[in-house]
Amino acid sequence: MQPQPPYDLHAAADDRPVTVDRREGPYGEVVLRRRGGAGSPADAVFEIIANGCFLMDTSDGRSERLLIRAALDALPADRPSPALLIGGLGVGFSLVEAAAEPRWGRIAVVEREAAVIDWHRAGPLAARTAGALADPRAEVVHADLVEWLRTGPRTYDALCLDIDNGPDWTVTEDNEGLYSPAGLTACAARLAPGGVLAVWSAQPSPAFEESLRNAGFTQVRTEEVAVARGVPDVVHLAVRGA
């Protein structure tokens, strides 16, 4: 489906970011911006900004893909059709990576921003995720992840979280509870025995590793993903005990 108005899809000639859509929701402002693509729309980069904080863009996605691959690799190879819960739809890298892997069974994505879901279903990001969204294993749930973890009806073999810039840099204050002892207990409760928790972060967090251990997780480790500038992105991994 082609993007529909009121999306502004023109590109600035000097590569300045252009606001494609701006929404006010229960958690504040969320913005989709487009950068580049004056010569070819295929070269455009889309960015998601929440309450003035840059979250992610479509320029790379290596660490978001690693989030999914690392979680699967940490599961026993003989576990049949493991169920996956992805926290945050974002620009879609994690969902697309999951849908490309036939070993996954159910794939649920919990996204609290209606605007982000709209951008993927019938907006400027639809071309990137249409195939994954059409996968019969996949579903998108419009809900707050913190609440969903506490009250959701199902358990999963892997829980991959990418709703903040990391445990030490949350988008909203409400998200801080996710990385607290109570939040990690809720994550463990949503995982099947031996299930894997994977958390994306823009920087390493030794304090979060310790929190995972204190919450009863085992095999806690961190995988780094090199970036062009600054400290590497990381994926924190931990396993729920049997």
ROGUMAR-512323 format. One record per residue: x negated, y, z of N, C-alpha, C, O in turn; residue number from 1. Coordinates in pm, whole numbers. Atoms other than C-alpha are relative to their C-alpha. Layout:
N
{{X, Y, Z}, {X, Y, Z}, {X, Y, Z}, {X, Y, Z}, NUM};
...
//
This chain:
242
{{-85, -119, 0}, {0, 0, 0}, {-88, 124, 0}, {-187, 130, 74}, 1};
{{78, -123, 7}, {-133, 345, -88}, {31, 93, 116}, {144, 96, 165}, 2};
{{-27, -96, -107}, {-177, 610, 182}, {110, 97, -37}, {120, 141, -152}, 3};
{{-112, -89, 22}, {127, 829, 220}, {-25, 135, 70}, {-100, 142, 167}, 4};
{{9, -129, -69}, {157, 1200, 308}, {46, -16, 144}, {130, -102, 171}, 5};
{{73, -126, 19}, {80, 1390, 526}, {-152, -13, 3}, {-219, 84, 38}, 6};
{{143, 17, -6}, {-272, 1246, 499}, {-70, 93, -101}, {-30, 101, -217}, 7};
{{79, -89, 85}, {-525, 1496, 359}, {-124, -76, -42}, {-216, -95, 38}, 8};
{{108, 85, 46}, {-763, 1289, 145}, {-97, 73, -93}, {-174, 8, -164}, 9};
{{98, -70, 82}, {-956, 1565, -30}, {-135, -2, 70}, {-141, -13, 193}, 10};
{{136, 4, -54}, {-1334, 1568, 19}, {-65, 136, -16}, {-53, 200, -120}, 11};
{{73, -125, 7}, {-1540, 1874, 101}, {-125, -18, -87}, {-194, -119, -77}, 12};
{{113, 10, 93}, {-1805, 1945, -163}, {-134, -5, 72}, {-230, -61, 20}, 13};
{{127, -6, -72}, {-2074, 2004, 102}, {-11, -107, 109}, {-95, -94, 199}, 14};
{{6, 113, -91}, {-2009, 1680, 296}, {44, 34, 142}, {18, -42, 234}, 15};
{{-56, -29, -132}, {-1843, 1855, 589}, {116, -94, 29}, {186, -135, -63}, 16};
{{-114, 85, -32}, {-1592, 1640, 777}, {131, 73, -23}, {144, 192, 7}, 17};
{{-134, -53, 26}, {-1229, 1694, 675}, {99, -77, 86}, {97, -200, 88}, 18};
{{-102, 66, -81}, {-942, 1621, 912}, {108, -58, -90}, {176, 15, -161}, 19};
{{-98, 70, 82}, {-721, 1360, 744}, {135, -4, 72}, {240, 15, 10}, 20};
{{-122, 8, -79}, {-467, 1322, 1026}, {-35, 33, 144}, {-145, 3, 191}, 21};
{{19, -36, -140}, {-426, 1452, 1380}, {131, -29, 73}, {237, 16, 29}, 22};
{{-120, 35, -76}, {-182, 1314, 1640}, {-20, 31, 148}, {-131, 22, 201}, 23};
{{-3, -11, -145}, {-91, 1392, 1999}, {80, -116, 54}, {195, -137, 15}, 24};
{{-68, 115, -57}, {-4, 1086, 2201}, {-6, 1, 150}, {-50, 99, 209}, 25};
{{-3, 6, -147}, {37, 974, 2561}, {-138, 3, 63}, {-150, 30, 183}, 26};
{{135, 2, -54}, {-340, 949, 2600}, {-83, 119, -48}, {-204, 125, -24}, 27};
{{70, -117, 51}, {-428, 1280, 2433}, {-3, 3, -152}, {79, -60, -219}, 28};
{{9, -20, 144}, {-536, 1376, 2085}, {-87, -108, -65}, {-191, -145, -12}, 29};
{{79, 93, 79}, {-657, 1126, 1826}, {-5, 53, -143}, {98, 93, -199}, 30};
{{23, -63, 130}, {-804, 1242, 1494}, {-70, -99, -92}, {-161, -171, -51}, 31};
{{71, 73, 105}, {-902, 1068, 1170}, {-65, 102, -92}, {4, 188, -147}, 32};
{{72, -91, 89}, {-1170, 1252, 973}, {-66, -77, -113}, {-100, -195, -101}, 33};
{{68, 57, 116}, {-1320, 1189, 631}, {-124, 84, -29}, {-121, 207, -26}, 34};
{{126, -66, 31}, {-1679, 1270, 542}, {-53, -56, -131}, {-60, -178, -148}, 35};
{{56, 44, 127}, {-1826, 1258, 192}, {107, -51, -95}, {226, -35, -72}, 36};
{{-91, 56, 98}, {-1674, 1087, -109}, {43, 96, -109}, {136, 66, -184}, 37};
{{-36, -95, 105}, {-1662, 1395, -334}, {-28, -59, -137}, {49, -38, -232}, 38};
{{33, 62, 127}, {-1833, 1200, -610}, {80, -125, -27}, {123, -150, -140}, 39};
{{-75, 124, 13}, {-1658, 870, -545}, {72, -29, 131}, {8, -30, 235}, 40};
{{-73, 31, -123}, {-1382, 788, -293}, {-56, -119, 75}, {-44, -128, 197}, 41};
{{56, 119, -64}, {-1557, 457, -226}, {-114, 35, 94}, {-148, -44, 182}, 42};
{{113, -41, -84}, {-1845, 651, -67}, {45, 75, 125}, {-39, 113, 207}, 43};
{{-49, -76, -114}, {-1622, 825, 187}, {-19, -79, 129}, {-7, -202, 131}, 44};
{{11, 57, -134}, {-1682, 761, 557}, {112, 57, 85}, {132, 178, 89}, 45};
{{-108, -44, -89}, {-1388, 775, 799}, {-47, -10, 145}, {-116, -105, 182}, 46};
{{38, -7, -140}, {-1435, 871, 1164}, {124, 11, 87}, {222, 77, 50}, 47};
{{-107, -15, -98}, {-1207, 832, 1465}, {-54, 77, 120}, {-156, 42, 178}, 48};
{{36, -86, -111}, {-1224, 1102, 1732}, {117, -2, 99}, {231, 19, 60}, 49};
{{-105, 1, -103}, {-1031, 1073, 2061}, {-33, 103, 106}, {-138, 96, 171}, 50};
{{20, -107, -99}, {-995, 1380, 2284}, {-136, 66, -16}, {-204, 96, 82}, 51};
{{126, -66, 30}, {-1295, 1535, 2112}, {-122, -88, 8}, {-233, -41, -16}, 52};
{{111, 92, -16}, {-1511, 1226, 2170}, {-9, -92, -123}, {87, -162, -155}, 53};
{{20, 89, 114}, {-1655, 1046, 1866}, {4, -145, 47}, {-65, -182, 142}, 54};
{{-10, 142, -37}, {-1559, 677, 1885}, {-76, -89, -96}, {-162, -168, -54}, 55};
{{61, 90, 98}, {-1666, 508, 1562}, {27, 52, -140}, {112, 139, -161}, 56};
{{-26, -34, 140}, {-1687, 539, 1185}, {-21, -124, -86}, {-58, -230, -36}, 57};
{{6, 114, 92}, {-1691, 317, 878}, {-134, -12, -70}, {-145, -82, -170}, 58};
{{127, -3, 71}, {-2057, 375, 790}, {-81, -128, 15}, {-163, -157, -72}, 59};
{{87, 115, -23}, {-2206, 56, 935}, {79, -120, 48}, {117, -204, -33}, 60};
{{-80, 110, -52}, {-2020, -184, 1165}, {-78, -123, 41}, {-17, -225, 76}, 61};
{{77, 118, -38}, {-2309, -419, 1241}, {28, -45, 143}, {47, -164, 169}, 62};
{{-18, 40, -140}, {-2260, -409, 1616}, {142, -49, 26}, {161, -138, 109}, 63};
{{-137, 47, -17}, {-1880, -448, 1590}, {17, -143, -53}, {90, -223, 4}, 64};
{{-5, 137, 53}, {-1928, -758, 1374}, {-74, -97, 91}, {-31, -210, 112}, 65};
{{73, 84, -94}, {-2189, -891, 1614}, {84, -33, 122}, {74, -143, 177}, 66};
{{-88, 23, -114}, {-1934, -853, 1894}, {80, -128, -18}, {94, -207, 75}, 67};
{{-83, 117, 29}, {-1718, -1119, 1727}, {-86, -125, -19}, {-54, -232, 34}, 68};
{{85, 117, 26}, {-1998, -1347, 1607}, {-63, -52, 128}, {-70, -173, 150}, 69};
{{66, 42, -123}, {-2174, -1350, 1943}, {96, -72, 93}, {60, -170, 159}, 70};
{{-100, 67, -84}, {-1853, -1441, 2125}, {26, -142, -49}, {35, -235, 30}, 71};
{{-24, 134, 55}, {-1792, -1733, 1889}, {-119, -91, 23}, {-102, -208, 57}, 72};
{{121, 80, -19}, {-2153, -1852, 1914}, {-15, -46, 145}, {-74, -150, 172}, 73};
{{12, 34, -142}, {-2125, -1854, 2294}, {101, -107, 42}, {89, -162, 152}, 74};
{{-98, 105, -30}, {-1829, -2095, 2282}, {-53, -136, -43}, {-132, -144, -137}, 75};
{{41, 134, 44}, {-1882, -2472, 2262}, {42, -24, -144}, {154, 10, -184}, 76};
{{-28, 21, 142}, {-1901, -2575, 1898}, {117, -93, -24}, {180, -88, -130}, 77};
{{-110, 97, 18}, {-1643, -2849, 1955}, {133, 51, 53}, {230, -25, 57}, 78};
{{-128, -53, -47}, {-1375, -2618, 2097}, {89, 28, -121}, {54, 113, -204}, 79};
{{-81, -14, 122}, {-1091, -2644, 1841}, {80, 130, -5}, {145, 167, 92}, 80};
{{-81, -119, 28}, {-937, -2327, 1696}, {9, 95, 120}, {118, 121, 169}, 81};
{{-5, -87, -117}, {-1035, -2093, 1980}, {81, 127, -27}, {76, 184, -136}, 82};
{{-83, -120, 11}, {-796, -1805, 2043}, {-83, 122, 39}, {-161, 118, 134}, 83};
{{80, -122, -17}, {-941, -1453, 2025}, {90, 119, 29}, {192, 139, -37}, 84};
{{-66, -127, -28}, {-823, -1128, 2182}, {-102, 111, -20}, {-207, 111, 43}, 85};
{{85, -115, 27}, {-979, -807, 2047}, {63, 122, 63}, {179, 155, 35}, 86};
{{-48, -124, -60}, {-941, -494, 2255}, {-44, 119, -83}, {-161, 157, -79}, 87};
{{28, -116, 83}, {-920, -201, 2015}, {-9, -35, -147}, {-90, -118, -187}, 88};
{{2, 22, 145}, {-847, -194, 1641}, {-107, 84, -67}, {-173, 38, -160}, 89};
{{105, -87, 55}, {-1077, 101, 1567}, {10, 16, -150}, {119, 36, -203}, 90};
{{0, -9, 146}, {-1180, 117, 1202}, {10, -138, -64}, {7, -148, -186}, 91};
{{-34, 131, 53}, {-1122, -257, 1166}, {-113, -100, -19}, {-88, -213, -61}, 92};
{{112, 92, 24}, {-1471, -411, 1153}, {17, -132, 75}, {-5, -239, 18}, 93};
{{-11, 122, -81}, {-1405, -657, 1437}, {110, -92, -52}, {90, -213, -60}, 94};
{{-109, 80, 53}, {-1071, -773, 1298}, {-39, -67, -130}, {-12, -186, -150}, 95};
{{40, 56, 130}, {-1212, -821, 947}, {-101, -113, 20}, {-92, -216, -46}, 96};
{{99, 105, -27}, {-1507, -1019, 1085}, {69, -125, 53}, {36, -236, 11}, 97};
{{-70, 115, -56}, {-1273, -1242, 1286}, {81, -74, -106}, {80, -197, -111}, 98};
{{-85, 63, 102}, {-1036, -1305, 995}, {-82, -74, -105}, {-32, -167, -168}, 99};
{{87, 67, 98}, {-1331, -1405, 774}, {-55, -132, 51}, {-114, -208, -26}, 100};
{{54, 123, -60}, {-1420, -1688, 1015}, {113, -102, 18}, {202, -81, 100}, 101};
{{-110, 97, -8}, {-1201, -1997, 964}, {8, -75, 132}, {110, -136, 162}, 102};
{{-2, 75, -126}, {-1298, -2143, 1301}, {96, 61, 102}, {150, -11, 186}, 103};
{{-92, -60, -95}, {-1088, -1889, 1493}, {142, -50, -20}, {184, -75, -133}, 104};
{{-143, 31, 7}, {-730, -1984, 1575}, {79, 129, 4}, {70, 210, -88}, 105};
{{-75, -125, -13}, {-497, -1708, 1700}, {-96, 118, 14}, {-197, 109, 84}, 106};
{{78, -124, -10}, {-638, -1356, 1658}, {97, 113, 35}, {179, 152, -47}, 107};
{{-86, -111, -43}, {-465, -1082, 1858}, {-86, 124, 19}, {-196, 117, 75}, 108};
{{67, -127, -19}, {-568, -717, 1848}, {94, 91, 78}, {206, 117, 34}, 109};
{{-80, -91, -81}, {-439, -487, 2122}, {-51, 142, -21}, {-168, 171, 4}, 110};
{{35, -140, 28}, {-438, -118, 2025}, {105, 91, 61}, {224, 74, 34}, 111};
{{-97, -85, -69}, {-277, 155, 2235}, {41, 122, -81}, {144, 183, -50}, 112};
{{-31, -120, 78}, {-282, 434, 1974}, {84, -37, -122}, {36, -106, -212}, 113};
{{-87, 27, 115}, {13, 418, 1733}, {-60, 56, -128}, {-43, -2, -235}, 114};
{{60, -62, 118}, {-176, 649, 1497}, {-101, -93, -65}, {-103, -107, -188}, 115};
{{101, 90, 55}, {-462, 401, 1458}, {66, -116, -74}, {21, -156, -181}, 116};
{{-72, 109, 67}, {-218, 122, 1376}, {59, 49, -132}, {53, -23, -232}, 117};
{{-56, -57, 123}, {-46, 347, 1120}, {-107, 15, -107}, {-81, -16, -224}, 118};
{{106, -22, 98}, {-377, 431, 952}, {-41, -130, -68}, {-86, -129, -182}, 119};
{{35, 129, 59}, {-438, 60, 895}, {116, -63, -77}, {94, -127, -179}, 120};
{{-113, 67, 64}, {-89, -52, 802}, {42, 69, -130}, {78, 1, -227}, 121};
{{-46, -71, 121}, {-4, 219, 548}, {-71, 133, -16}, {-13, 229, -66}, 122};
{{73, -126, 4}, {-272, 485, 570}, {-137, -15, -63}, {-161, -112, -136}, 123};
{{131, -3, 67}, {-629, 567, 466}, {-90, -119, 31}, {-183, -146, -45}, 124};
{{84, 115, -33}, {-780, 260, 639}, {59, -132, -48}, {1, -238, -26}, 125};
{{-69, 122, 41}, {-537, 11, 485}, {-83, -83, -97}, {-79, -206, -92}, 126};
{{79, 75, 98}, {-773, -83, 202}, {-108, -84, 66}, {-153, -183, 10}, 127};
{{108, 71, -69}, {-1031, -198, 456}, {50, -123, 75}, {-25, -219, 93}, 128};
{{-47, 107, -88}, {-810, -426, 663}, {125, -73, -49}, {177, -159, 21}, 129};
{{-125, 60, 48}, {-512, -526, 447}, {-9, -152, -2}, {86, -220, 39}, 130};
{{14, 145, 7}, {-645, -877, 390}, {2, -64, 138}, {65, -168, 158}, 131};
{{5, 55, -136}, {-718, -935, 759}, {136, 9, 67}, {178, -84, 136}, 132};
{{-132, -16, -61}, {-379, -799, 867}, {101, -98, -59}, {198, -135, 8}, 133};
{{-91, 96, 64}, {-210, -1035, 620}, {-31, -144, 41}, {47, -234, 11}, 134};
{{37, 135, -44}, {-389, -1336, 773}, {107, -50, 98}, {138, 19, 195}, 135};
{{-106, 49, -89}, {-121, -1553, 938}, {-46, -24, 144}, {38, -34, 234}, 136};
{{50, 18, -137}, {-345, -1603, 1242}, {1, 131, 78}, {-4, 130, 201}, 137};
{{23, -130, -63}, {-362, -1228, 1312}, {129, 71, 37}, {229, 63, -34}, 138};
{{-109, -87, -41}, {-127, -1001, 1503}, {-59, 124, 67}, {-162, 117, 134}, 139};
{{39, -124, -66}, {-158, -640, 1616}, {106, 33, 104}, {225, 42, 72}, 140};
{{-90, -30, -111}, {-5, -558, 1954}, {-19, 146, 39}, {-130, 187, 74}, 141};
{{8, -139, -43}, {77, -195, 2031}, {22, 5, 151}, {135, -2, 198}, 142};
{{-8, 1, -146}, {-2, -180, 2402}, {-130, 54, 57}, {-232, 60, -11}, 143};
{{119, -40, -73}, {-246, -46, 2658}, {-74, -127, 44}, {-15, -214, 108}, 144};
{{73, 123, -26}, {-519, -306, 2694}, {-9, -31, 150}, {6, -146, 190}, 145};
{{13, 24, -144}, {-565, -259, 3069}, {127, -64, 55}, {120, -159, 134}, 146};
{{-127, 57, -45}, {-195, -329, 3127}, {23, -138, -61}, {74, -228, 6}, 147};
{{-20, 128, 69}, {-189, -612, 2872}, {-80, -111, 68}, {-32, -224, 80}, 148};
{{81, 100, -67}, {-471, -791, 3051}, {65, -46, 130}, {53, -162, 169}, 149};
{{-63, 34, -128}, {-274, -779, 3376}, {131, -77, -18}, {166, -160, 66}, 150};
{{-136, 54, 12}, {64, -883, 3237}, {23, -84, -125}, {131, -142, -140}, 151};
{{-20, 73, 125}, {9, -1049, 2898}, {37, -146, 22}, {1, -204, 125}, 152};
{{-54, 134, -21}, {171, -1390, 2846}, {-95, -114, -35}, {-64, -230, -7}, 153};
{{84, 108, 51}, {-123, -1583, 2699}, {-143, 10, 54}, {-185, 113, 106}, 154};
{{143, 0, -28}, {-480, -1685, 2768}, {-75, -18, -132}, {-18, -59, -233}, 155};
{{82, 1, 121}, {-767, -1672, 2519}, {-134, -66, 30}, {-177, -74, 145}, 156};
{{133, 58, -14}, {-1099, -1842, 2459}, {-109, 105, -7}, {-219, 84, 43}, 157};
{{97, -109, 9}, {-1274, -1515, 2381}, {73, 133, 9}, {181, 151, -47}, 158};
{{-55, -134, -18}, {-1207, -1157, 2481}, {-108, 99, -40}, {-211, 109, 26}, 159};
{{99, -94, 52}, {-1392, -890, 2280}, {54, 142, 16}, {157, 178, -41}, 160};
{{-47, -134, -35}, {-1363, -534, 2409}, {-81, 107, -72}, {-204, 108, -65}, 161};
{{64, -113, 67}, {-1438, -225, 2202}, {97, 118, 3}, {139, 168, -101}, 162};
{{-95, -110, -14}, {-1212, 48, 2340}, {-65, 127, 51}, {-1, 232, 58}, 163};
{{74, -116, -51}, {-1479, 284, 2478}, {-136, 3, -66}, {-169, -82, -149}, 164};
{{140, -1, 42}, {-1835, 390, 2407}, {-86, -84, 93}, {-208, -86, 81}, 165};
{{69, 90, -90}, {-1926, 148, 2683}, {54, 12, 141}, {134, 101, 170}, 166};
{{-49, -3, -138}, {-1865, 73, 3051}, {-32, 130, 74}, {40, 169, 166}, 167};
{{41, -123, -67}, {-2045, 393, 3152}, {48, 126, -72}, {15, 237, -31}, 168};
{{-40, -115, 81}, {-1878, 618, 2891}, {139, -29, -57}, {153, -67, -173}, 169};
{{-136, 35, 39}, {-1502, 571, 2878}, {69, 117, -70}, {35, 233, -48}, 170};
{{-73, -101, 76}, {-1263, 755, 2647}, {95, 77, 91}, {108, 199, 79}, 171};
{{-89, -64, -98}, {-1011, 824, 2926}, {-29, -58, 137}, {-83, -169, 150}, 172};
{{27, 46, -136}, {-1031, 795, 3303}, {73, -131, 30}, {23, -213, 107}, 173};
{{-76, 123, -24}, {-766, 521, 3298}, {-80, -124, -37}, {-64, -229, 25}, 174};
{{76, 116, 45}, {-1010, 293, 3115}, {-107, -43, 99}, {-155, -156, 93}, 175};
{{106, 35, -94}, {-1261, 304, 3401}, {37, -123, 82}, {-50, -200, 122}, 176};
{{-44, 115, -77}, {-1050, 48, 3585}, {-28, -133, -67}, {-35, -236, 0}, 177};
{{27, 124, 72}, {-1122, -208, 3313}, {-133, -61, 42}, {-148, -183, 42}, 178};
{{134, 47, -32}, {-1486, -230, 3421}, {-23, -11, 151}, {-134, -42, 195}, 179};
{{6, 12, -145}, {-1411, -229, 3795}, {13, -147, 39}, {45, -230, -46}, 180};
{{-21, 140, -42}, {-1401, -550, 4004}, {140, -51, -32}, {156, -164, -77}, 181};
{{-137, 44, 30}, {-1021, -561, 3965}, {19, -20, -150}, {85, -115, -191}, 182};
{{-13, 13, 145}, {-1047, -505, 3589}, {-69, -125, -52}, {-16, -194, -139}, 183};
{{71, 120, 44}, {-1305, -779, 3544}, {71, -126, 48}, {66, -230, -20}, 184};
{{-81, 112, -46}, {-1089, -1010, 3753}, {116, -25, -96}, {150, -139, -125}, 185};
{{-109, 12, 98}, {-803, -938, 3510}, {-51, -60, -131}, {18, -140, -194}, 186};
{{59, 59, 121}, {-1034, -1019, 3217}, {-20, -149, 17}, {12, -228, -72}, 187};
{{24, 142, -26}, {-1132, -1349, 3376}, {131, -79, 1}, {136, -192, -48}, 188};
{{-130, 69, -6}, {-766, -1436, 3438}, {59, -20, -138}, {134, -115, -160}, 189};
{{-54, 11, 135}, {-685, -1379, 3071}, {-80, -99, -84}, {-39, -134, -194}, 190};
{{85, 95, 72}, {-967, -1619, 2967}, {25, -142, 47}, {49, -167, 166}, 191};
{{-2, 142, -35}, {-945, -1996, 2956}, {-132, -37, 66}, {-232, 33, 45}, 192};
{{127, 43, -59}, {-1209, -2183, 3160}, {-108, -17, -108}, {-84, -78, -212}, 193};
{{107, 4, 99}, {-1541, -2149, 2980}, {12, 105, -107}, {-68, 109, -200}, 194};
{{-20, -105, 99}, {-1408, -1852, 2785}, {-107, 108, 9}, {-174, 123, 111}, 195};
{{107, -98, 13}, {-1635, -1570, 2673}, {56, 142, 1}, {153, 172, -68}, 196};
{{-30, -143, 1}, {-1612, -1200, 2752}, {-115, 71, -70}, {-231, 53, -33}, 197};
{{100, -77, 73}, {-1795, -972, 2506}, {43, 146, 0}, {157, 178, -35}, 198};
{{-32, -142, -16}, {-1811, -595, 2562}, {-100, 83, -79}, {-220, 77, -55}, 199};
{{86, -90, 80}, {-1946, -345, 2308}, {-36, 123, 82}, {45, 173, 160}, 200};
{{43, -121, -69}, {-2149, -52, 2440}, {-100, 76, -86}, {-180, 16, -158}, 201};
{{93, -84, 74}, {-2336, 240, 2288}, {-138, 4, 64}, {-233, 57, 5}, 202};
{{130, 7, -66}, {-2617, 181, 2538}, {3, -112, 104}, {109, -148, 154}, 203};
{{4, 107, -100}, {-2735, -93, 2774}, {46, 50, 137}, {31, 168, 169}, 204};
{{-47, -35, -134}, {-2585, -98, 3124}, {-37, -111, 98}, {41, -204, 117}, 205};
{{37, 101, -100}, {-2777, -301, 3385}, {103, -7, 114}, {127, -115, 168}, 206};
{{-100, 0, -108}, {-2515, -194, 3643}, {121, -85, -39}, {178, -154, 45}, 207};
{{-114, 80, 44}, {-2240, -353, 3432}, {-35, -148, 0}, {50, -231, 33}, 208};
{{41, 140, -8}, {-2438, -675, 3403}, {15, -52, 143}, {62, -163, 165}, 209};
{{-12, 40, -139}, {-2452, -686, 3782}, {147, -14, 40}, {183, -104, 116}, 210};
{{-144, 9, -29}, {-2077, -618, 3800}, {59, -129, -53}, {144, -191, 11}, 211};
{{-48, 126, 57}, {-2015, -915, 3572}, {-38, -118, 89}, {44, -207, 113}, 212};
{{43, 109, -88}, {-2217, -1143, 3796}, {79, 2, 131}, {121, -103, 181}, 213};
{{-75, -10, -126}, {-2044, -1012, 4106}, {145, -44, -16}, {207, -89, 80}, 214};
{{-138, 42, 27}, {-1708, -1087, 3941}, {12, -149, -26}, {121, -199, -52}, 215};
{{-3, 145, 16}, {-1806, -1453, 3907}, {-32, -50, -139}, {-27, -171, -163}, 216};
{{38, 44, 134}, {-1909, -1457, 3540}, {-141, -59, 3}, {-224, -20, 85}, 217};
{{131, 64, 11}, {-2206, -1674, 3442}, {-59, 27, -138}, {7, 84, -225}, 218};
{{69, -14, 128}, {-2459, -1673, 3157}, {7, 145, -52}, {27, 168, -171}, 219};
{{-7, -141, 36}, {-2460, -1292, 3160}, {-126, 39, -77}, {-238, 14, -32}, 220};
{{113, -45, 81}, {-2680, -1147, 2887}, {42, 116, -88}, {161, 146, -101}, 221};
{{-26, -115, 85}, {-2710, -851, 2652}, {-73, -17, -132}, {-192, -46, -134}, 222};
{{60, 2, 132}, {-2772, -852, 2277}, {-6, 141, -56}, {93, 215, -50}, 223};
{{20, -134, 53}, {-2913, -539, 2114}, {17, 3, -151}, {-12, -94, -221}, 224};
{{-12, -24, 144}, {-2835, -397, 1769}, {-69, 132, -28}, {-26, 237, 19}, 225};
{{77, -120, 30}, {-3089, -150, 1634}, {85, 100, -78}, {163, 61, -165}, 226};
{{-68, -108, 72}, {-2952, 187, 1515}, {-105, 93, -58}, {-223, 86, -22}, 227};
{{95, -87, 69}, {-3108, 455, 1298}, {-73, 93, 96}, {-192, 117, 80}, 228};
{{61, -93, -95}, {-3170, 693, 1590}, {49, -33, 141}, {162, -78, 159}, 229};
{{-40, 15, -138}, {-3167, 667, 1967}, {-4, -143, 50}, {-60, -232, -14}, 230};
{{0, 133, -62}, {-3109, 370, 2196}, {89, -94, -81}, {182, -48, -147}, 231};
{{-80, 94, 79}, {-2967, 52, 2041}, {141, -16, 56}, {164, 1, 176}, 232};
{{-129, 49, -45}, {-2602, -47, 2054}, {-22, -137, 64}, {-121, -205, 35}, 233};
{{15, 132, -62}, {-2549, -355, 2267}, {136, -69, 10}, {241, -6, 2}, 234};
{{-117, 81, -34}, {-2302, -635, 2329}, {-33, -76, 128}, {-127, -156, 133}, 235};
{{13, 73, -126}, {-2269, -756, 2687}, {83, -127, -9}, {199, -122, -49}, 236};
{{-66, 129, 9}, {-2180, -1125, 2704}, {2, -69, 136}, {-95, -60, 211}, 237};
{{-13, 73, -126}, {-2056, -1335, 2997}, {102, -111, -18}, {189, -103, -104}, 238};
{{-86, 117, 12}, {-1879, -1668, 3047}, {77, -21, 130}, {21, -13, 239}, 239};
{{-80, 34, -117}, {-1593, -1749, 3280}, {-29, -143, 42}, {-33, -232, -43}, 240};
{{29, 133, -49}, {-1672, -2048, 3498}, {117, -95, -23}, {232, -53, -33}, 241};
{{-105, 100, 23}, {-1483, -2371, 3444}, {91, -14, 122}, {184, -94, 121}, 242};
//
